[in-house]
Amino acid sequence: MRNTFTLLASLAMAGALLTGCANTEKKLGRGMSNMTELVRLGEMRRSIEQTALFDQPGGHYATGFLRGLNRTLARTGVGLYEVVTAPFPPYDPIFTDYLSPNPVYPDNYRPGILDDAMFATDANMGFSGGDIFPYIPGSRFKIFETH
């Protein structure tokens, strides 16, 4: 009986802290998005690209890789921090002098909306578009490229 009461009290406390606050949802979503940076590797790709274009044309891979690894680990750490502290204020993005609050992509590629029935309003007619394999890095083939 004592364990059940403790469990219910902790669930009630967590429910009270996590529900009904739009800022909590934003902070939690931003943190979860930043935590997946190790898989997405947007900072890595952007750092290699930007180093090659603007810093040093010869040594861009090593310098860009190290800069990207540093930024990837920093973004993952910030994401982990935001997920853990999501129920508690302040809800504004942190560490914005070094990282942008939103995930970054290389300038040569901006992903669009996924090709899914939820977003494709003309799916019943058989026409829809979007990325073919959006989760595979380097996959930039789109069906019905309109812009």
Contacts in CASP RR format, 6 or more apart in sequence:
PFRMAT RR
TARGET T0000
AUTHOR 0000-0000-0000
METHOD contacts of the structure
MODEL  1
MRNTFTLLASLAMAGALLTGCANTEKKLGRGMSNMTELVRLGEMRRSIEQ
TALFDQPGGHYATGFLRGLNRTLARTGVGLYEVVTAPFPPYDPIFTDYLS
PNPVYPDNYRPGILDDAMFATDANMGFSGGDIFPYIPGSRFKIFETH
14 87 0 8 1.000
17 24 0 8 1.000
17 87 0 8 1.000
17 88 0 8 1.000
18 24 0 8 1.000
18 86 0 8 1.000
18 87 0 8 1.000
23 89 0 8 1.000
23 91 0 8 1.000
24 86 0 8 1.000
24 87 0 8 1.000
24 91 0 8 1.000
26 91 0 8 1.000
27 82 0 8 1.000
27 85 0 8 1.000
27 86 0 8 1.000
27 91 0 8 1.000
28 82 0 8 1.000
28 83 0 8 1.000
28 86 0 8 1.000
29 82 0 8 1.000
29 86 0 8 1.000
30 79 0 8 1.000
30 82 0 8 1.000
30 93 0 8 1.000
30 101 0 8 1.000
30 102 0 8 1.000
31 78 0 8 1.000
31 79 0 8 1.000
31 80 0 8 1.000
31 82 0 8 1.000
31 83 0 8 1.000
31 86 0 8 1.000
32 79 0 8 1.000
32 83 0 8 1.000
33 79 0 8 1.000
33 102 0 8 1.000
33 103 0 8 1.000
34 75 0 8 1.000
34 76 0 8 1.000
34 77 0 8 1.000
34 78 0 8 1.000
34 79 0 8 1.000
34 82 0 8 1.000
34 103 0 8 1.000
35 76 0 8 1.000
35 77 0 8 1.000
35 79 0 8 1.000
35 80 0 8 1.000
35 83 0 8 1.000
37 43 0 8 1.000
37 72 0 8 1.000
37 75 0 8 1.000
37 76 0 8 1.000
37 103 0 8 1.000
38 72 0 8 1.000
38 76 0 8 1.000
40 103 0 8 1.000
41 72 0 8 1.000
41 137 0 8 1.000
42 72 0 8 1.000
42 103 0 8 1.000
42 104 0 8 1.000
42 105 0 8 1.000
42 106 0 8 1.000
43 68 0 8 1.000
43 71 0 8 1.000
43 72 0 8 1.000
43 75 0 8 1.000
43 104 0 8 1.000
44 65 0 8 1.000
44 68 0 8 1.000
44 69 0 8 1.000
44 71 0 8 1.000
44 72 0 8 1.000
45 105 0 8 1.000
45 106 0 8 1.000
45 137 0 8 1.000
46 68 0 8 1.000
46 104 0 8 1.000
46 105 0 8 1.000
46 106 0 8 1.000
46 107 0 8 1.000
47 64 0 8 1.000
47 65 0 8 1.000
47 67 0 8 1.000
47 68 0 8 1.000
47 71 0 8 1.000
48 60 0 8 1.000
48 61 0 8 1.000
48 64 0 8 1.000
48 65 0 8 1.000
48 68 0 8 1.000
49 106 0 8 1.000
49 107 0 8 1.000
49 108 0 8 1.000
50 64 0 8 1.000
50 107 0 8 1.000
51 59 0 8 1.000
51 60 0 8 1.000
51 63 0 8 1.000
51 64 0 8 1.000
51 67 0 8 1.000
52 60 0 8 1.000
52 61 0 8 1.000
52 64 0 8 1.000
55 63 0 8 1.000
56 63 0 8 1.000
71 98 0 8 1.000
71 99 0 8 1.000
74 95 0 8 1.000
74 98 0 8 1.000
74 99 0 8 1.000
75 99 0 8 1.000
75 103 0 8 1.000
78 94 0 8 1.000
78 95 0 8 1.000
78 99 0 8 1.000
81 94 0 8 1.000
82 94 0 8 1.000
93 101 0 8 1.000
105 111 0 8 1.000
109 138 0 8 1.000
109 140 0 8 1.000
111 131 0 8 1.000
111 134 0 8 1.000
112 130 0 8 1.000
112 131 0 8 1.000
112 134 0 8 1.000
113 119 0 8 1.000
113 130 0 8 1.000
114 130 0 8 1.000
114 131 0 8 1.000
114 134 0 8 1.000
115 128 0 8 1.000
115 129 0 8 1.000
115 130 0 8 1.000
115 131 0 8 1.000
115 132 0 8 1.000
115 143 0 8 1.000
117 123 0 8 1.000
117 128 0 8 1.000
120 127 0 8 1.000
120 128 0 8 1.000
120 129 0 8 1.000
122 128 0 8 1.000
127 144 0 8 1.000
128 143 0 8 1.000
128 144 0 8 1.000
129 142 0 8 1.000
129 143 0 8 1.000
129 144 0 8 1.000
130 142 0 8 1.000
130 143 0 8 1.000
130 144 0 8 1.000
131 139 0 8 1.000
131 140 0 8 1.000
131 141 0 8 1.000
131 142 0 8 1.000
132 139 0 8 1.000
132 141 0 8 1.000
132 142 0 8 1.000
132 143 0 8 1.000
133 139 0 8 1.000
133 141 0 8 1.000
END
